[in-house]
Amino acid sequence: MVAALVILLVMVMVGVVLNPSRAAFAWFLQLKRPRWLTFERLIPLIWIAIYGCFYASALLAWNASWSFALMAGYLLLLVLVQSYTWLICKTRRLASGTLVGFAGWCWGVALGVVVVRESTPAVLLLIPYLLWSPVGTLVTWQMQRLNCRPSVKPLKPWS
């Protein structure tokens, strides 16, 4: 029971600390998205489900291993995932999100390789994130192309 509460508390704290300001998030919402992203309104529900899976996976992994190192791995994954929007909003660079999204997916795969030795159900609960993360990274990469600003103004032709 204590582990369940500690894991939940840590997840909430990371979410609060790495939550962008309203103004920064408003900027993010104004960015152009790919035309094929017709399900954007479902993304918050997808993330709620993924965070629920993270929670259950971490709890199962803890109960199977009692490993603080494994919990540190989950914490790093959570920080990478949660820092995606925060970092984009803070730097106003979509490339930051693409990079952290890819890093999170790589860390999630590595964590899964370790977790599978401790608990099969725990690693199965990481699969929704491992499937969704590349979609989010692809969206961010395409948003970079849609929202790029030319760094040099074009020259005006002589009149």
C-alpha positions in Angstrom: 0.0 0.0 0.0 2.8 2.4 0.9 4.6 1.7 -2.5 1.4 2.3 -4.4 1.0 5.7 -2.7 4.7 6.7 -3.1 4.7 5.8 -6.8 1.5 7.8 -7.4 2.8 10.8 -5.4 6.1 10.8 -7.4 4.1 10.7 -10.7 1.9 13.6 -9.6 4.9 15.6 -8.4 6.8 15.1 -11.7 3.7 16.1 -13.6 3.3 19.3 -11.6 6.9 20.3 -11.8 7.2 19.6 -15.5 4.0 21.2 -16.5 4.3 24.2 -18.9 2.7 27.5 -18.0 -0.6 28.4 -19.5 1.0 31.0 -21.8 3.7 28.7 -23.0 1.1 25.9 -23.6 -1.1 28.4 -25.5 1.8 29.0 -27.8 2.2 25.2 -28.3 -1.5 24.8 -29.1 -1.3 27.5 -31.9 1.3 25.5 -33.9 0.3 23.9 -37.1 -0.3 20.1 -37.0 -0.1 17.5 -39.8 -3.4 17.1 -41.7 -3.5 13.4 -40.9 -3.7 14.2 -37.1 -7.5 13.9 -37.0 -7.6 12.3 -33.5 -5.8 15.1 -31.6 -8.8 15.5 -29.2 -8.2 11.9 -28.1 -4.5 12.5 -27.2 -5.2 13.5 -23.5 -7.2 10.3 -23.0 -4.4 8.3 -24.6 -1.9 9.8 -22.3 -4.1 9.2 -19.2 -4.3 5.5 -20.2 -0.5 5.4 -20.8 0.2 7.0 -17.4 -2.2 4.5 -15.8 -0.2 1.7 -17.5 3.1 3.3 -16.2 1.7 3.4 -12.7 0.6 -0.3 -12.8 3.8 -1.4 -14.4 6.0 0.4 -11.9 3.9 -1.1 -9.0 4.1 -4.6 -10.4 7.9 -4.2 -11.1 8.4 -3.0 -7.5 6.4 -5.8 -6.0 8.3 -8.4 -8.1 11.8 -6.9 -7.5 11.9 -4.4 -4.6 14.6 -2.7 -6.7 15.2 1.0 -6.2 17.4 1.0 -9.3 14.4 -0.2 -11.3 12.2 2.5 -9.8 14.9 5.0 -10.8 14.6 3.7 -14.3 10.8 4.3 -14.2 11.4 7.8 -12.8 13.8 8.6 -15.6 11.3 7.4 -18.2 8.6 9.5 -16.5 10.8 12.6 -16.6 11.6 12.1 -20.2 7.9 11.6 -21.2 6.7 14.5 -19.1 9.4 16.9 -20.2 8.4 16.6 -23.9 5.8 19.4 -23.8 7.5 21.3 -21.1 10.8 21.4 -23.0 9.1 22.4 -26.3 7.2 25.2 -24.5 10.3 26.4 -22.6 12.7 26.5 -25.6 10.0 27.1 -28.2 11.8 24.5 -30.3 10.0 21.5 -31.6 13.3 19.8 -32.3 13.7 19.6 -28.5 10.5 17.6 -28.4 11.6 15.3 -31.2 14.8 14.6 -29.4 13.3 14.0 -26.0 10.5 11.9 -27.6 13.1 9.6 -29.3 15.2 9.4 -26.1 12.1 8.4 -24.1 11.3 5.7 -26.5 14.9 4.4 -26.4 14.9 4.4 -22.6 11.5 2.7 -22.6 12.8 -0.1 -24.7 15.9 -0.4 -22.4 13.6 -0.4 -19.3 11.4 -3.0 -20.9 14.4 -5.3 -21.4 15.2 -5.1 -17.7 11.7 -5.3 -16.5 10.8 -8.4 -18.5 13.2 -10.3 -16.2 11.2 -9.3 -13.2 7.6 -9.2 -14.3 6.0 -10.1 -17.6 2.8 -8.2 -16.8 4.8 -5.1 -15.9 6.6 -5.1 -19.3 3.3 -5.7 -21.1 2.0 -2.5 -19.5 4.9 -0.6 -21.1 3.8 -1.6 -24.6 1.1 1.1 -25.0 3.8 3.8 -24.4 6.3 2.0 -26.7 3.7 2.0 -29.5 2.4 5.5 -28.9 5.8 7.3 -28.5 6.9 6.9 -32.1 3.6 8.4 -33.2 4.1 11.4 -31.0 7.7 11.8 -32.1 6.6 11.6 -35.8 3.9 14.2 -35.2 6.5 16.5 -33.6 9.0 16.0 -36.4 6.3 16.8 -39.0 5.3 19.9 -36.9 8.9 21.1 -37.1 8.6 21.2 -40.9 5.1 22.9 -40.8 6.2 25.5 -38.3 9.7 26.4 -39.5 10.6 30.0 -39.8 13.2 31.1 -42.3 16.3 32.2 -40.5 17.3 34.6 -43.3 14.8 37.0 -44.9 14.7 36.6 -48.7 16.3 39.4 -50.7 13.9 41.8 -52.5 14.5 42.0 -56.2 15.7 45.3 -57.6 12.9 47.4 -59.0 
